[in-house]
Amino acid sequence: MQILYICSDFPKPNKGSNLYTDLAEELIKEGHTVKVVVSEEKKKIKVSKLENERNIPVLRVKTGNLYEVGFLEKTLTFITISQKLKRGIRKYFDKERFDFILFQSPPVTFHGVVKWAMRKYKCKSYLMMKDIFPQNGVDIGLYSKKHPAYFFFRFHEKKLYKTATIIGCMSKGNKDYLQEHNPYIKEEKFQIFPNTIKNHKKNPLNLEKIREIRNKYGIEKEDMVAVYGGNFGKPQGLDFLIEVIDSYKDYPNLKFLLIGKGTEKQRIFQKIKEKNYTNVKMYDYIPREDYEKVLQVCDIGLIFLDKRFTIPNYPSKTLSYYECSLPIMAAIDKNTDYGKDLEKNETGFFCENGDILEYKKKFDRLLTDEKLRKKMGSNGNKILKEKFNVENSVKLLEKQVKERV
């Protein structure tokens, strides 16, 4: 297949990898031709340019800023993004032939460039749903359903679903929600398309390397480490993280390791500093390679989602925890099927975000039972290989193209 891959999150090789780069590389490995078009924030590049990355032609198109910016700036970027991507594709890929267009959401306004490309190249498309927008903004109080922004983005969301030939959803709950709230879409358009990553075989670290990594991040030999790595944003509901830390401030040898970035990071880190906790280590962004090594010397992976969510989310950081055989403790909303999957697969525990009594009851089990931690961590690593391996994503795409496209 000749694939045009349109996305907004495709890190450069020196910034590590993610589920989007893993998918592109696996498609190449299986003999497909992939050309990637990335909407790149103007704060990161000066001009649009086409370069070879990971043995893949990657066109980075300069657009407005999307992340860690205010709502108005983000909205303006959403509005203009399709036209800028069209111009980039015309300039660099005008004479190309594509059999298939692969793209992600958000942003919902990608439908403009996708519909245009489908006509230009006379091909079908596959939408990878990663967030349900604008409902997520309503859920966490960014705007109401009466706000003009909601009507604007809901209009584009509907066009997005109508444009896509196939819609791949992260989980059954995700799929059921979309079908229920968008009854105009035919059921056969949906399929389950889980988040996946490459199955990197982790070589066990020797004691010297473990000590080296722990020393670098202020972790003592006897410490048990609960790590939260990733986005510090409003969707995570991280005020509860502070409550959890406070509840365990006197727990012997337990350290909370916080690593990442996001719009809420500064506020959360400042609150923790003001409390003078001695059981917390906080770090900004660190290279992906270092982050993966850090996870290997931790004991428990933490997940947080705002309890107000009505949309079923499926946190992608789960895969990094599974890869390093970490059991998971999740504080989430009651509408996602994520927590039920954790406990059904025996890879972790969950409770509703804000329920400190239930959280402590389950978290204490992980803290006091090493055999349970190892069992859950092993189960997570096993299910990563079986269900969340990027090879499965490629097979799903190939099957859909063969049958429907």
SEBA-244969 format. One record per residue (C-alpha): x, y, z; residue in three letters; residue number from 1. Coordinates in Angstrom, 2 decimals, decimal comma. Example, Ala and Ser with C-alpha at 12.3 -4.5 7.8 and 13.67 -1.06 7.14 Angstrom:
2
DRENGU       px       py       pz  type  seq
DRENGU    12,30    -4,50     7,80   ALA    1
DRENGU    13,67    -1,06     7,14   SER    2
REM end
This chain:
405
DRENGU       px       py       pz  type  seq
DRENGU     0,00     0,00     0,00   MET    1
DRENGU     0,98     3,59    -0,61   GLN    2
DRENGU    -0,12     5,39     2,57   ILE    3
DRENGU    -0,48     9,10     3,32   LEU    4
DRENGU    -0,21     9,39     7,10   TYR    5
DRENGU    -1,56    12,69     8,53   ILE    6
DRENGU    -0,96    13,38    12,23   CYS    7
DRENGU    -0,20    16,04    14,82   SER    8
DRENGU     2,13    14,04    17,05   ASP    9
DRENGU     5,18    12,48    15,39   PHE   10
DRENGU     8,35    13,14    17,41   PRO   11
DRENGU    11,69    13,51    15,73   LYS   12
DRENGU    14,04    10,55    16,23   PRO   13
DRENGU    16,14    12,42    18,81   ASN   14
DRENGU    12,96    13,01    20,85   LYS   15
DRENGU    12,15     9,31    21,08   GLY   16
DRENGU     9,16     7,41    19,76   SER   17
DRENGU     5,44     7,03    20,40   ASN   18
DRENGU     2,54     4,93    19,14   LEU   19
DRENGU     2,36     6,96    15,89   TYR   20
DRENGU     6,03     6,55    14,97   THR   21
DRENGU     5,88     2,87    15,94   ASP   22
DRENGU     2,93     2,33    13,59   LEU   23
DRENGU     4,63     4,09    10,68   ALA   24
DRENGU     7,83     2,09    11,14   GLU   25
DRENGU     5,93    -1,20    11,36   GLU   26
DRENGU     4,04    -0,40     8,15   LEU   27
DRENGU     7,38     0,21     6,42   ILE   28
DRENGU     8,75    -3,04     7,85   LYS   29
DRENGU     5,78    -4,93     6,37   GLU   30
DRENGU     6,54    -3,61     2,90   GLY   31
DRENGU     4,19    -0,64     2,66   HIS   32
DRENGU     5,22     2,83     1,48   THR   33
DRENGU     4,45     5,58     3,99   VAL   34
DRENGU     4,73     9,35     3,63   LYS   35
DRENGU     3,98    11,32     6,80   VAL   36
DRENGU     2,51    14,82     7,03   VAL   37
DRENGU     2,80    16,36    10,50   VAL   38
DRENGU     1,19    19,56    11,74   SER   39
DRENGU     4,16    21,08    13,54   GLU   40
DRENGU     3,72    23,94    15,99   GLU   41
DRENGU     5,27    27,25    14,93   LYS   42
DRENGU     7,11    27,45    18,26   LYS   43
DRENGU     9,08    24,37    17,16   LYS   44
DRENGU     9,98    25,11    13,53   ILE   45
DRENGU    10,61    28,22    11,44   LYS   46
DRENGU     9,49    26,88     8,04   VAL   47
DRENGU     7,77    23,80     6,62   SER   48
DRENGU    10,21    21,19     5,33   LYS   49
DRENGU    10,43    17,62     4,06   LEU   50
DRENGU    13,11    15,41     5,55   GLU   51
DRENGU    13,92    11,72     5,87   ASN   52
DRENGU    13,32    10,48     9,40   GLU   53
DRENGU    13,42     6,82    10,49   ARG   54
DRENGU    13,77     5,99     6,74   ASN   55
DRENGU    10,39     7,67     6,19   ILE   56
DRENGU     9,70    10,90     4,23   PRO   57
DRENGU     8,29    13,24     6,87   VAL   58
DRENGU     6,79    16,59     5,88   LEU   59
DRENGU     6,56    18,92     8,85   ARG   60
DRENGU     4,11    21,71     8,08   VAL   61
DRENGU     4,36    24,86    10,17   LYS   62
DRENGU     0,99    25,54    11,82   THR   63
DRENGU    -0,25    27,37    14,89   GLY   64
DRENGU     0,41    26,10    18,39   ASN   65
DRENGU    -1,77    23,34    19,86   LEU   66
DRENGU    -0,23    22,30    23,15   TYR   67
DRENGU     0,35    24,18    26,40   GLU   68
DRENGU    -1,39    27,27    25,01   VAL   69
DRENGU    -4,62    29,11    25,79   GLY   70
DRENGU    -8,00    28,08    24,45   PHE   71
DRENGU    -8,23    30,94    21,93   LEU   72
DRENGU    -4,83    30,23    20,39   GLU   73
DRENGU    -5,62    26,52    20,21   LYS   74
DRENGU    -8,97    27,27    18,53   THR   75
DRENGU    -7,31    29,48    15,91   LEU   76
DRENGU    -4,86    26,68    15,14   THR   77
DRENGU    -7,74    24,20    14,74   PHE   78
DRENGU    -9,46    26,55    12,28   ILE   79
DRENGU    -6,41    27,11    10,05   THR   80
DRENGU    -4,67    23,75    10,25   ILE   81
DRENGU    -6,32    22,02     7,26   SER   82
DRENGU    -5,52    24,78     4,77   GLN   83
DRENGU    -1,87    24,83     5,81   LYS   84
DRENGU    -1,59    21,06     5,47   LEU   85
DRENGU    -3,20    21,18     2,01   LYS   86
DRENGU    -0,62    23,70     0,84   ARG   87
DRENGU     2,19    21,50     2,13   GLY   88
DRENGU     0,83    18,37     0,44   ILE   89
DRENGU     0,35    20,22    -2,86   ARG   90
DRENGU     3,92    21,48    -2,75   LYS   91
DRENGU     5,68    18,23    -1,84   TYR   92
DRENGU     3,35    15,34    -2,75   PHE   93
DRENGU     1,35    16,73    -5,65   ASP   94
DRENGU     2,33    14,00    -8,16   LYS   95
DRENGU     2,29    11,11    -5,70   GLU   96
DRENGU    -0,20     8,24    -5,72   ARG   97
DRENGU    -1,79     6,98    -2,51   PHE   98
DRENGU    -4,03     3,98    -1,87   ASP   99
DRENGU    -5,00     4,93     1,64   PHE  100
DRENGU    -5,06     7,87     4,06   ILE  101
DRENGU    -4,37     7,22     7,73   LEU  102
DRENGU    -5,10    10,02    10,20   PHE  103
DRENGU    -5,79    10,78    13,85   GLN  104
DRENGU    -8,18    12,84    15,94   SER  105
DRENGU    -7,85    15,30    17,58   PRO  106
DRENGU    -7,80    17,76    15,95   PRO  107
DRENGU   -11,32    17,34    14,59   VAL  108
DRENGU   -10,63    19,90    11,87   THR  109
DRENGU    -8,35    17,42    10,08   PHE  110
DRENGU   -11,46    16,38     8,14   HIS  111
DRENGU   -10,91    19,28     5,71   GLY  112
DRENGU    -7,50    18,14     4,49   VAL  113
DRENGU    -8,50    14,46     4,59   VAL  114
DRENGU   -11,62    14,96     2,46   LYS  115
DRENGU    -9,62    17,03    -0,01   TRP  116
DRENGU    -6,85    14,38    -0,16   ALA  117
DRENGU    -9,40    11,57    -0,63   MET  118
DRENGU   -10,73    13,36    -3,72   ARG  119
DRENGU    -7,29    14,27    -5,02   LYS  120
DRENGU    -5,82    10,78    -4,70   TYR  121
DRENGU    -9,11     8,89    -5,24   LYS  122
DRENGU    -8,69     6,76    -2,11   CYS  123
DRENGU   -10,34     5,92     1,21   LYS  124
DRENGU    -9,35     6,84     4,76   SER  125
DRENGU    -8,95     5,40     8,27   TYR  126
DRENGU    -9,49     7,56    11,36   LEU  127
DRENGU    -7,66     6,60    14,57   MET  128
DRENGU    -9,76     8,02    17,42   MET  129
DRENGU    -7,56     9,16    20,31   LYS  130
DRENGU    -9,92    11,59    22,03   ASP  131
DRENGU   -13,59    12,54    21,77   ILE  132
DRENGU   -13,65    16,28    21,23   PHE  133
DRENGU   -15,39    18,67    22,04   PRO  134
DRENGU   -17,24    16,62    24,69   GLN  135
DRENGU   -14,04    16,18    26,70   ASN  136
DRENGU   -13,86    19,96    27,13   GLY  137
DRENGU   -17,46    20,09    28,35   VAL  138
DRENGU   -16,76    17,30    30,84   ASP  139
DRENGU   -13,88    19,10    32,55   ILE  140
DRENGU   -15,55    22,50    32,53   GLY  141
DRENGU   -13,61    24,32    29,80   LEU  142
DRENGU   -16,90    25,42    28,18   TYR  143
DRENGU   -20,58    24,49    28,21   SER  144
DRENGU   -22,76    22,98    25,51   LYS  145
DRENGU   -24,21    26,46    25,00   LYS  146
DRENGU   -20,82    27,98    24,23   HIS  147
DRENGU   -20,19    28,91    20,56   PRO  148
DRENGU   -16,95    26,90    20,65   ALA  149
DRENGU   -18,89    23,74    21,42   TYR  150
DRENGU   -21,26    24,21    18,47   PHE  151
DRENGU   -18,33    25,03    16,19   PHE  152
DRENGU   -16,30    21,96    17,11   PHE  153
DRENGU   -19,29    19,65    17,32   ARG  154
DRENGU   -20,09    20,65    13,72   PHE  155
DRENGU   -16,54    19,71    12,69   HIS  156
DRENGU   -16,64    16,52    14,75   GLU  157
DRENGU   -19,67    15,31    12,79   LYS  158
DRENGU   -17,95    16,14     9,51   LYS  159
DRENGU   -14,90    14,22    10,70   LEU  160
DRENGU   -16,93    11,04    11,25   TYR  161
DRENGU   -18,73    11,43     7,93   LYS  162
DRENGU   -15,44    11,92     6,09   THR  163
DRENGU   -13,66     8,82     7,43   ALA  164
DRENGU   -14,23     5,56     5,59   THR  165
DRENGU   -13,46     3,61     8,79   ILE  166
DRENGU   -13,31     4,80    12,41   ILE  167
DRENGU   -10,94     2,90    14,72   GLY  168
DRENGU   -11,81     3,24    18,43   CYS  169
DRENGU    -9,45     2,59    21,34   MET  170
DRENGU   -11,82     0,33    23,27   SER  171
DRENGU   -15,31    -1,15    23,24   LYS  172
DRENGU   -16,51     1,57    25,61   GLY  173
DRENGU   -15,08     4,20    23,29   ASN  174
DRENGU   -16,83     2,61    20,31   LYS  175
DRENGU   -20,18     2,23    22,12   ASP  176
DRENGU   -20,11     5,88    23,19   TYR  177
DRENGU   -19,48     7,13    19,67   LEU  178
DRENGU   -22,26     4,98    18,25   GLN  179
DRENGU   -24,75     6,07    20,90   GLU  180
DRENGU   -24,05     9,78    20,45   HIS  181
DRENGU   -23,71     9,69    16,67   ASN  182
DRENGU   -26,58     7,43    15,51   PRO  183
DRENGU   -26,36     8,81    11,97   TYR  184
DRENGU   -23,14     6,82    11,43   ILE  185
DRENGU   -23,56     3,28    10,18   LYS  186
DRENGU   -22,41     0,66    12,67   GLU  187
DRENGU   -20,17    -1,11    10,15   GLU  188
DRENGU   -18,02     2,02     9,93   LYS  189
DRENGU   -16,66     1,40    13,45   PHE  190
DRENGU   -14,06    -1,08    14,63   GLN  191
DRENGU   -11,86    -1,56    17,69   ILE  192
DRENGU    -8,36    -0,24    17,09   PHE  193
DRENGU    -6,42    -0,24    20,41   PRO  194
DRENGU    -3,37     1,88    21,15   ASN  195
DRENGU    -0,28    -0,18    20,33   THR  196
DRENGU     3,51     0,15    20,49   ILE  197
DRENGU     6,54    -1,84    19,40   LYS  198
DRENGU     7,31    -4,78    21,62   ASN  199
DRENGU    10,80    -3,80    22,76   HIS  200
DRENGU    12,48    -6,59    24,64   LYS  201
DRENGU    13,79    -5,14    27,89   LYS  202
DRENGU    17,08    -6,59    29,04   ASN  203
DRENGU    17,16    -6,77    32,85   PRO  204
DRENGU    19,33    -4,07    34,39   LEU  205
DRENGU    22,22    -5,22    36,54   ASN  206
DRENGU    22,52    -3,97    40,11   LEU  207
DRENGU    25,15    -1,40    39,22   GLU  208
DRENGU    22,94     0,14    36,50   LYS  209
DRENGU    19,91     0,14    38,80   ILE  210
DRENGU    21,89     2,00    41,47   ARG  211
DRENGU    23,19     4,47    38,88   GLU  212
DRENGU    19,71     5,33    37,61   ILE  213
DRENGU    18,22     5,53    41,10   ARG  214
DRENGU    21,01     7,82    42,31   ASN  215
DRENGU    20,52    10,10    39,31   LYS  216
DRENGU    16,87    10,65    40,24   TYR  217
DRENGU    17,27    10,83    44,00   GLY  218
DRENGU    15,94     7,36    44,79   ILE  219
DRENGU    17,45     5,38    47,64   GLU  220
DRENGU    18,24     1,68    47,39   LYS  221
DRENGU    15,44     0,70    49,79   GLU  222
DRENGU    12,79     3,03    48,30   ASP  223
DRENGU     9,63     1,72    46,72   MET  224
DRENGU     8,75     4,01    43,80   VAL  225
DRENGU     5,33     4,93    42,42   ALA  226
DRENGU     5,84     6,77    39,14   VAL  227
DRENGU     3,58     9,15    37,23   TYR  228
DRENGU     4,99     9,97    33,80   GLY  229
DRENGU     3,37    11,90    30,98   GLY  230
DRENGU     0,95    14,75    30,63   ASN  231
DRENGU     0,12    17,09    33,49   PHE  232
DRENGU    -3,11    18,57    32,11   GLY  233
DRENGU    -6,67    19,27    33,16   LYS  234
DRENGU    -7,95    15,93    31,79   PRO  235
DRENGU    -5,85    14,08    34,37   GLN  236
DRENGU    -7,55    15,55    37,47   GLY  237
DRENGU    -4,23    15,79    39,28   LEU  238
DRENGU    -5,39    17,60    42,40   ASP  239
DRENGU    -6,19    14,12    43,65   PHE  240
DRENGU    -2,54    13,17    43,11   LEU  241
DRENGU    -1,62    15,77    45,76   ILE  242
DRENGU    -4,17    14,25    48,12   GLU  243
DRENGU    -2,68    10,81    47,56   VAL  244
DRENGU     0,85    12,08    48,20   ILE  245
DRENGU    -0,30    13,78    51,38   ASP  246
DRENGU    -1,95    10,58    52,61   SER  247
DRENGU     1,36     8,69    52,23   TYR  248
DRENGU     3,76    11,42    53,39   LYS  249
DRENGU     4,74     9,34    56,42   ASP  250
DRENGU     4,74     5,94    54,72   TYR  251
DRENGU     8,22     4,44    55,16   PRO  252
DRENGU    10,46     4,30    52,07   ASN  253
DRENGU     7,72     5,20    49,56   LEU  254
DRENGU     8,69     7,76    46,93   LYS  255
DRENGU     6,49     9,38    44,30   PHE  256
DRENGU     8,39    10,13    41,09   LEU  257
DRENGU     6,68    12,70    38,82   LEU  258
DRENGU     7,98    13,26    35,29   ILE  259
DRENGU     6,39    15,16    32,42   GLY  260
DRENGU     4,96    18,39    31,12   LYS  261
DRENGU     1,59    20,02    30,54   GLY  262
DRENGU    -0,58    23,03    31,30   THR  263
DRENGU    -1,11    21,97    34,93   GLU  264
DRENGU     2,45    20,93    35,69   LYS  265
DRENGU     3,61    24,25    37,08   GLN  266
DRENGU     0,58    24,58    39,38   ARG  267
DRENGU     0,80    20,99    40,63   ILE  268
DRENGU     4,58    21,13    41,17   PHE  269
DRENGU     4,26    24,46    43,00   GLN  270
DRENGU     1,60    23,08    45,36   LYS  271
DRENGU     3,81    20,11    46,16   ILE  272
DRENGU     6,82    22,38    46,81   LYS  273
DRENGU     4,76    24,53    49,16   GLU  274
DRENGU     3,87    21,44    51,21   LYS  275
DRENGU     7,58    20,55    51,60   ASN  276
DRENGU     6,94    16,86    51,03   TYR  277
DRENGU    10,02    14,70    51,42   THR  278
DRENGU     8,48    11,74    49,58   ASN  279
DRENGU     8,29    13,34    46,11   VAL  280
DRENGU    10,80    13,78    43,30   LYS  281
DRENGU     9,73    16,02    40,39   MET  282
DRENGU    11,30    16,32    36,94   TYR  283
DRENGU    10,47    18,08    33,71   ASP  284
DRENGU    10,64    16,33    30,36   TYR  285
DRENGU    13,50    13,80    30,10   ILE  286
DRENGU    14,63    11,97    26,93   PRO  287
DRENGU    12,51     8,94    26,03   ARG  288
DRENGU    15,45     6,58    26,37   GLU  289
DRENGU    16,12     7,82    29,92   ASP  290
DRENGU    12,42     7,66    30,80   TYR  291
DRENGU    12,21     4,01    29,77   GLU  292
DRENGU    15,21     3,20    31,96   LYS  293
DRENGU    13,65     5,05    34,90   VAL  294
DRENGU    10,47     3,00    34,58   LEU  295
DRENGU    12,54    -0,17    34,86   GLN  296
DRENGU    13,65     0,80    38,38   VAL  297
DRENGU    10,15     1,75    39,59   CYS  298
DRENGU     7,58    -0,46    41,30   ASP  299
DRENGU     4,10     0,90    40,49   ILE  300
DRENGU     2,73     2,95    37,58   GLY  301
DRENGU     0,13     5,64    38,36   LEU  302
DRENGU    -2,77     6,69    36,12   ILE  303
DRENGU    -5,12     9,64    36,73   PHE  304
DRENGU    -8,22    10,79    34,84   LEU  305
DRENGU   -10,67    13,53    35,85   ASP  306
DRENGU   -13,72    11,95    37,46   LYS  307
DRENGU   -16,09    14,22    35,51   ARG  308
DRENGU   -15,43    12,51    32,19   PHE  309
DRENGU   -18,46    11,03    30,48   THR  310
DRENGU   -16,37     9,83    27,53   ILE  311
DRENGU   -14,49     6,51    27,86   PRO  312
DRENGU   -10,78     7,32    27,71   ASN  313
DRENGU    -7,99     4,74    27,47   TYR  314
DRENGU    -4,67     6,25    28,70   PRO  315
DRENGU    -1,80     5,53    26,32   SER  316
DRENGU     0,84     5,71    29,08   LYS  317
DRENGU    -0,50     2,32    30,18   THR  318
DRENGU     1,59     0,73    27,43   LEU  319
DRENGU     4,88     2,13    28,80   SER  320
DRENGU     4,01     0,72    32,21   TYR  321
DRENGU     3,13    -2,67    30,70   TYR  322
DRENGU     6,36    -2,69    28,73   GLU  323
DRENGU     8,34    -2,36    31,96   CYS  324
DRENGU     6,15    -4,88    33,83   SER  325
DRENGU     4,72    -2,33    36,27   LEU  326
DRENGU     1,40    -2,97    38,03   PRO  327
DRENGU    -0,99    -0,02    37,71   ILE  328
DRENGU    -2,94     1,99    40,26   MET  329
DRENGU    -5,54     4,12    38,50   ALA  330
DRENGU    -7,78     6,92    39,80   ALA  331
DRENGU   -10,27     7,48    36,99   ILE  332
DRENGU   -13,87     8,28    36,06   ASP  333
DRENGU   -16,71     5,78    36,32   LYS  334
DRENGU   -17,62     5,88    32,62   ASN  335
DRENGU   -14,49     4,41    31,09   THR  336
DRENGU   -14,03     0,67    30,64   ASP  337
DRENGU   -10,30     1,09    31,31   TYR  338
DRENGU   -10,47     0,25    35,01   GLY  339
DRENGU   -12,60    -2,83    34,46   LYS  340
DRENGU   -10,03    -4,05    31,93   ASP  341
DRENGU    -7,23    -3,55    34,48   LEU  342
DRENGU    -8,91    -5,70    37,08   GLU  343
DRENGU   -10,25    -8,29    34,61   LYS  344
DRENGU    -6,77    -8,79    33,20   ASN  345
DRENGU    -5,22    -8,61    36,71   GLU  346
DRENGU    -2,79    -5,90    35,66   THR  347
DRENGU    -3,75    -3,34    38,29   GLY  348
DRENGU    -6,42    -1,73    40,45   PHE  349
DRENGU    -8,71     1,26    39,97   PHE  350
DRENGU   -11,04     3,52    41,91   CYS  351
DRENGU   -12,94     6,71    41,15   GLU  352
DRENGU   -10,75     9,81    41,19   ASN  353
DRENGU   -11,35    11,54    44,54   GLY  354
DRENGU   -12,24     8,44    46,56   ASP  355
DRENGU    -9,22     8,42    48,87   ILE  356
DRENGU   -10,49     5,61    51,10   LEU  357
DRENGU   -10,93     3,19    48,19   GLU  358
DRENGU    -7,65     4,35    46,67   TYR  359
DRENGU    -5,71     3,66    49,88   LYS  360
DRENGU    -7,38     0,28    50,31   LYS  361
DRENGU    -6,18    -0,89    46,89   LYS  362
DRENGU    -2,88     0,98    46,78   PHE  363
DRENGU    -1,94    -0,52    50,16   ASP  364
DRENGU    -2,35    -3,99    48,68   ARG  365
DRENGU     0,23    -3,15    46,01   LEU  366
DRENGU     2,58    -1,57    48,51   LEU  367
DRENGU     2,55    -4,51    50,92   THR  368
DRENGU     2,41    -7,47    48,54   ASP  369
DRENGU     5,52    -7,89    46,37   GLU  370
DRENGU     4,23   -11,12    44,83   LYS  371
DRENGU     1,04    -9,34    43,74   LEU  372
DRENGU     3,04    -6,52    42,18   ARG  373
DRENGU     5,19    -8,96    40,22   LYS  374
DRENGU     2,19   -10,99    39,11   LYS  375
DRENGU     0,28    -7,94    37,88   MET  376
DRENGU     3,40    -6,54    36,21   GLY  377
DRENGU     4,00    -9,84    34,43   SER  378
DRENGU     0,35    -9,99    33,33   ASN  379
DRENGU     0,63    -6,49    31,90   GLY  380
DRENGU     3,73    -7,35    29,91   ASN  381
DRENGU     2,04   -10,46    28,58   LYS  382
DRENGU    -1,10    -8,63    27,44   ILE  383
DRENGU     1,05    -5,94    25,82   LEU  384
DRENGU     2,59    -8,63    23,60   LYS  385
DRENGU    -0,77   -10,24    22,85   GLU  386
DRENGU    -3,12    -7,28    22,40   LYS  387
DRENGU    -1,21    -3,99    22,31   PHE  388
DRENGU     1,61    -4,93    19,94   ASN  389
DRENGU     1,88    -2,66    16,89   VAL  390
DRENGU     1,97    -5,73    14,62   GLU  391
DRENGU    -1,72    -6,18    15,43   ASN  392
DRENGU    -2,49    -2,63    14,25   SER  393
DRENGU    -0,84    -3,28    10,90   VAL  394
DRENGU    -2,81    -6,51    10,44   LYS  395
DRENGU    -6,07    -4,68    11,23   LEU  396
DRENGU    -5,29    -1,95     8,69   LEU  397
DRENGU    -4,30    -4,45     6,01   GLU  398
DRENGU    -7,50    -6,45     6,61   LYS  399
DRENGU    -9,70    -3,35     6,37   GLN  400
DRENGU    -8,04    -2,12     3,22   VAL  401
DRENGU    -8,43    -5,53     1,62   LYS  402
DRENGU   -12,08    -5,91     2,62   GLU  403
DRENGU   -13,47    -2,38     2,37   ARG  404
DRENGU   -11,09    -0,18     0,45   VAL  405
REM end
